[in-house]
Amino acid sequence: MLHTGSPNALVTTIVRSAERVTPGFVRLALQGPELRHLPARGLDQRMKLLIPQGAYPAELLAPMLPELEWRRRWRALDAATRPVLRSYTVGEARPHLGELDVDVYVHASPGPASAWALSARPGDRLLLSAPDARRDPRLHGVQWRPGAAERMLLAGDETAYPAIAGILRSLDPTFRVDVVLEAGDRVDAALVEPFLAGAHLDVRMRAPGRPGGAALEGGVADWVREHAADAVALGHRFHAWAATETGRVARIRSLLTDAGIRSDHVHAQGYWNDRARVD
């Protein structure tokens, strides 16, 4: 039967390890038999983490709950026990082993996901919602749509590093790729650098006290001054992808489109909020 709703299902995982792989990133290695049904798409594939506030309510622990059902149950929970939802990039997925890695960036003022990752220990339970390969014939959760592009711009702060790494892993080395990264600590770029191959890398350091995304915006502005004319001339053979703080995204998109790059050749997305959130 053709499935017409969301193909996402709620998956129960156990933390196998939690390792500080760079100054800014904690890598959660997750395992669980239900992860065997996760499609390993790479790219910028996203999923939802349900960050627990204490023990998970029993209502959410039924195996492979469809998204419509788990969200109904989640909304009915008391706010004090309701898990906090956050979107993250699928890291290295090994469905044949029932394993998945998630790289969590630890903000200067850690939010619920960062704080949980810092305290995570082997054996801890973590629920996530991701596509069930048996019900998803499409690229659900993937925003990377470069079409016939031969030249690309990838731009992001630390929260976008896992997605940029996933995209770079997928690209033919003959493509011309410019990568602009914002970093508070240059060492964190190690998550991306192994996949750069022939790409041109520009790392913009974030000045102390400056808001997230500001250095990235400056890097994209410099890229526009130097390369936008060539990108415009390429037409559909150029594609830009950018992700950073939500309030900064529209300005980065405008830098590109105001330079003449068609809006349908630009994907810009907010990955985090520099303000309090209410779930």
C-alpha positions in Angstrom: 0.0 0.0 0.0 1.3 3.5 -0.8 2.0 5.5 2.3 0.8 9.0 1.9 1.6 10.4 5.4 5.0 11.1 7.1 7.3 8.1 6.8 8.9 9.0 10.1 8.8 6.7 13.0 9.9 7.0 16.6 13.0 4.9 17.3 14.4 3.8 20.6 18.2 3.9 20.9 20.8 3.4 23.6 24.0 5.5 23.9 27.0 3.2 23.2 29.5 6.0 23.7 29.6 9.8 24.1 32.9 11.3 23.1 34.2 14.9 23.0 35.7 14.7 19.5 36.7 18.4 19.2 36.4 21.3 21.7 32.9 22.1 20.4 31.4 18.7 19.5 30.2 15.6 21.4 29.7 12.5 19.2 26.9 10.3 20.4 27.2 6.7 19.1 23.7 5.2 19.3 22.6 1.7 18.8 19.3 -0.2 18.6 17.6 -2.8 16.5 15.1 -0.3 15.1 17.9 1.7 13.5 18.2 -1.1 10.9 15.1 0.5 9.3 16.8 3.9 9.0 17.8 4.8 5.4 21.5 5.9 5.3 21.2 8.8 2.9 24.0 11.1 4.1 23.8 14.6 2.7 21.9 17.0 5.1 19.3 14.4 6.1 17.6 15.6 9.3 15.8 13.8 12.2 14.2 14.8 15.4 15.8 14.1 18.8 13.4 13.8 21.7 15.5 15.1 24.7 14.2 13.5 27.9 13.3 15.5 31.0 13.9 12.7 33.5 12.5 9.3 32.5 10.6 8.9 29.2 6.9 8.6 29.6 5.7 5.1 28.8 3.3 6.4 26.1 6.4 7.1 23.9 8.1 3.7 24.3 6.0 1.6 21.9 8.1 0.4 19.0 8.3 2.4 15.8 5.4 4.7 16.5 4.3 6.6 13.3 4.9 10.3 13.5 1.2 11.3 13.6 0.7 9.0 16.6 3.9 9.9 18.6 3.2 13.6 18.1 -0.4 13.2 19.3 0.9 11.4 22.4 3.7 13.9 22.9 1.3 16.9 22.8 -0.9 15.3 25.4 2.0 15.0 27.9 2.4 17.4 30.8 5.0 20.1 30.1 7.2 18.9 33.0 7.6 15.5 31.5 7.3 16.2 27.8 10.6 15.6 25.9 12.1 18.6 24.2 12.2 18.3 20.3 15.3 19.4 18.4 16.4 18.8 14.8 19.8 17.3 14.1 21.6 15.9 11.1 22.0 12.2 10.7 25.7 11.5 11.0 27.3 8.3 9.9 24.6 5.7 9.7 25.2 1.9 9.8 21.8 0.4 9.4 23.2 -3.1 8.9 24.6 -2.9 12.4 21.7 -0.9 13.9 24.1 2.0 14.7 24.0 5.8 14.1 26.4 8.6 15.1 25.1 12.1 15.9 27.6 15.1 16.3 26.1 17.6 18.7 27.6 21.1 18.9 27.9 22.5 22.4 26.8 26.2 22.3 28.4 28.6 24.7 25.1 28.6 26.6 24.1 25.0 26.1 20.5 24.3 25.2 18.6 21.1 26.1 20.3 19.0 23.5 23.8 20.2 24.2 23.4 19.9 27.9 22.0 16.3 27.6 24.9 15.3 25.2 27.4 16.6 27.7 26.0 14.5 30.5 25.2 11.4 28.4 26.6 8.1 29.5 26.7 4.6 27.9 23.4 2.9 28.5 21.3 6.1 28.4 18.2 5.9 26.3 17.5 8.4 23.5 14.4 8.6 21.3 14.6 9.9 17.8 12.2 10.3 14.9 13.6 9.5 11.4 12.3 7.9 8.2 11.4 4.3 8.2 12.9 3.0 4.9 10.1 0.5 4.4 7.6 3.4 4.1 9.7 6.1 2.5 10.5 5.9 -1.2 11.6 9.5 -1.3 14.5 11.6 0.1 12.5 12.5 3.2 14.4 15.0 5.4 16.9 16.0 2.8 17.0 19.6 1.7 20.1 19.3 -0.6 18.7 19.7 -4.1 21.5 20.9 -6.4 19.9 19.8 -9.6 22.4 20.0 -12.5 24.8 22.3 -10.6 28.5 21.9 -11.3 29.7 24.7 -9.0 28.5 25.1 -5.4 28.7 27.2 -2.3 28.3 25.6 1.1 28.2 28.0 4.0 27.5 27.4 7.7 28.4 27.8 11.3 29.3 24.8 13.6 25.7 23.6 13.7 25.9 23.0 10.0 29.2 21.2 10.0 27.7 17.6 10.1 25.4 18.5 7.1 28.2 20.1 5.1 30.4 17.0 5.8 27.5 14.8 4.6 27.1 16.8 1.4 30.8 16.9 0.7 31.0 13.1 1.1 28.4 12.7 -1.7 30.0 15.0 -4.3 32.1 14.0 -7.3 35.6 15.4 -6.9 35.3 17.1 -10.3 32.7 19.6 -8.9 34.0 23.0 -8.0 33.0 23.7 -4.4 33.6 26.7 -2.2 33.1 26.2 1.6 32.7 29.1 4.0 32.6 28.1 7.7 32.2 30.1 10.8 34.1 28.8 13.8 34.7 29.8 17.4 37.5 27.3 17.6 39.4 26.5 14.4 39.9 22.9 15.6 36.1 22.2 15.2 36.5 22.4 11.4 38.2 19.0 11.6 34.7 17.6 11.3 34.6 18.9 7.7 38.2 19.0 6.5 38.5 15.2 5.8 35.9 15.5 3.1 37.1 18.7 1.4 39.2 17.1 -1.4 39.5 19.8 -4.0 37.1 22.2 -2.4 38.2 25.8 -1.4 37.9 26.4 2.3 37.4 29.8 4.0 37.1 29.6 7.8 35.9 32.8 9.4 36.6 33.1 13.2 33.9 34.4 15.4 35.0 37.3 17.4 34.3 37.1 21.2 31.0 38.7 22.1 29.8 38.7 18.5 26.5 37.0 17.7 26.5 33.7 15.9 26.3 33.9 12.2 27.8 37.4 11.9 31.2 36.1 10.8 29.6 33.7 8.4 27.6 36.6 6.9 30.8 38.5 6.4 32.4 35.5 4.7 29.5 35.1 2.3 29.6 38.8 1.5 33.2 38.5 0.6 32.5 35.5 -1.6 29.7 37.4 -3.3 32.1 40.2 -4.2 34.6 37.8 -5.7 32.5 35.1 -7.3 28.8 36.1 -7.7 29.2 37.2 -11.3 30.5 33.8 -12.3 27.7 32.1 -10.4 25.1 34.2 -12.1 26.6 33.3 -15.5 26.4 29.6 -14.7 22.6 29.8 -14.2 21.2 26.4 -13.3 24.7 25.0 -13.1 25.3 26.8 -9.8 23.7 26.0 -6.4 24.2 27.6 -2.9 23.4 26.0 0.4 23.6 27.8 3.7 22.6 27.1 7.4 23.2 29.2 10.5 21.3 31.1 13.2 17.6 31.6 12.2 17.7 35.4 12.4 20.7 35.6 10.1 19.5 33.3 7.3 17.4 35.9 5.5 20.3 38.3 5.3 22.6 35.6 3.9 20.0 34.6 1.3 19.6 38.3 0.3 23.3 38.7 -0.2 23.2 35.9 -2.8 19.9 36.8 -4.5 20.6 40.6 -4.5 23.8 39.7 -6.5 21.6 38.2 -9.2 21.6 34.5 -8.2 18.2 33.0 -8.7 16.3 32.3 -5.5 15.5 28.7 -6.6 19.3 28.1 -6.8 19.7 29.1 -3.1 18.7 27.0 -0.1 19.2 28.9 3.2 17.9 27.4 6.5 17.9 28.3 10.2 19.6 25.6 12.3 19.3 27.2 15.7 17.9 30.3 17.5 19.8 32.9 19.4 16.9 33.5 21.7 14.7 31.5 24.1 12.5 28.8 22.5 9.2 27.4 23.7 8.3 23.9 22.5 
